[in-house]
Each structure stands twice: as structure tokens, then as C-alpha cells.
Amino acid sequence: MHPALDRLEAEHERSGPAVRELENGLTAGQLLGESHRAQLLQLVDTVTRVNLGRMKLEENDVLSVAGDFLSDGDWHELEE
């Protein structure tokens, strides 16, 4: 596999647990209120960093690699 795709796969693997932690943190925040605010903000920051990193990787590396392998017809099909 291509190194950019390996990194993308690793980013996807990291994002799942981060989102689940955020979901749990939101539930805890509803129950614990203000005392849980700092931890909740940290979870939001983590999910944001993970997802922005993944998006940057997709836009800067993966799409340029995809351009080497996908035909115009493939791009058209993806757009649909």
C-alpha cells in the first residue's frame, strides 16, 4: 500500500476511539455539569486535532495519489 494510505488508515483507526470518548464525555458532562468541563474541552480538542489531521492528509496527499490512479470516469462516478 502507499505510505499516504497507510497514514490515512492509521488516522481512521485513531478517530473512532476519540469520537467514542467524546460521546462518553458528553454524557458525563450532562451528569456532572461544570466539574467535567475541562475534561470535556480536552476531548473536543483531541477529536478536532485528529479529524483536522485526517482531512489535511486526505486533501494534500491522498487526493494527489488518487489522481495518478483514477480515470475521469472514476471521478465522475465518485461525484455522483
C-alpha positions in Angstrom: 0.0 0.0 0.0 1.1 3.6 -0.5 2.5 5.4 2.6 -0.2 8.1 2.5 -2.9 5.5 2.5 -1.2 3.7 5.4 -1.2 7.0 7.4 -4.8 7.6 6.4 -5.8 4.2 7.7 -4.0 4.9 11.0 -5.8 8.2 11.3 -9.2 6.5 10.8 -8.3 4.0 13.5 -7.4 6.8 15.9 -10.6 8.8 15.2 -13.1 6.1 16.2 -11.9 5.8 19.8 -11.5 9.6 20.1 -15.1 10.1 19.0 -16.4 7.4 21.4 -14.5 9.1 24.2 -16.1 12.4 23.3 -19.6 10.8 23.3 -18.9 9.4 26.7 -17.6 12.7 27.8 -20.7 14.5 26.7 -22.8 12.1 28.7 -20.6 12.6 31.7 -20.8 16.3 31.2 -24.6 16.2 31.3 -24.5 14.3 34.6 -21.6 16.0 36.3 -22.0 19.5 34.9 -19.4 22.2 35.3 -17.0 19.9 37.2 -16.4 18.0 34.0 -16.0 21.0 31.7 -12.1 20.9 31.5 -12.1 17.2 30.6 -14.8 17.7 28.0 -12.9 20.6 26.4 -9.8 18.4 26.2 -11.8 15.6 24.5 -13.2 18.1 21.9 -9.7 19.4 21.2 -8.4 15.8 20.7 -11.2 14.9 18.3 -10.7 18.2 16.4 -7.0 17.7 16.0 -7.4 14.0 14.9 -10.1 15.0 12.3 -8.3 18.0 11.0 -5.1 16.0 10.6 -7.0 13.3 8.7 -8.7 15.9 6.5 -5.3 17.6 5.7 -3.8 14.2 4.8 -6.7 13.4 2.5 -6.6 16.7 0.8 -2.8 17.1 0.5 -1.6 13.5 0.0 -4.4 11.0 -0.8 -6.2 13.1 -3.5 -2.9 13.7 -5.3 -2.1 10.0 -5.3 -5.7 9.2 -6.4 -5.2 11.4 -9.4 -2.5 9.1 -10.6 -4.8 6.1 -10.5 -8.4 7.2 -11.2 -9.7 7.9 -14.6 -12.1 10.8 -15.5 -14.9 8.2 -15.4 -13.9 7.2 -11.9 -14.0 10.8 -10.7 -17.4 11.3 -12.3 -18.7 8.2 -10.6 -17.4 9.3 -7.2 -19.1 12.7 -7.7 -22.4 11.0 -8.2 
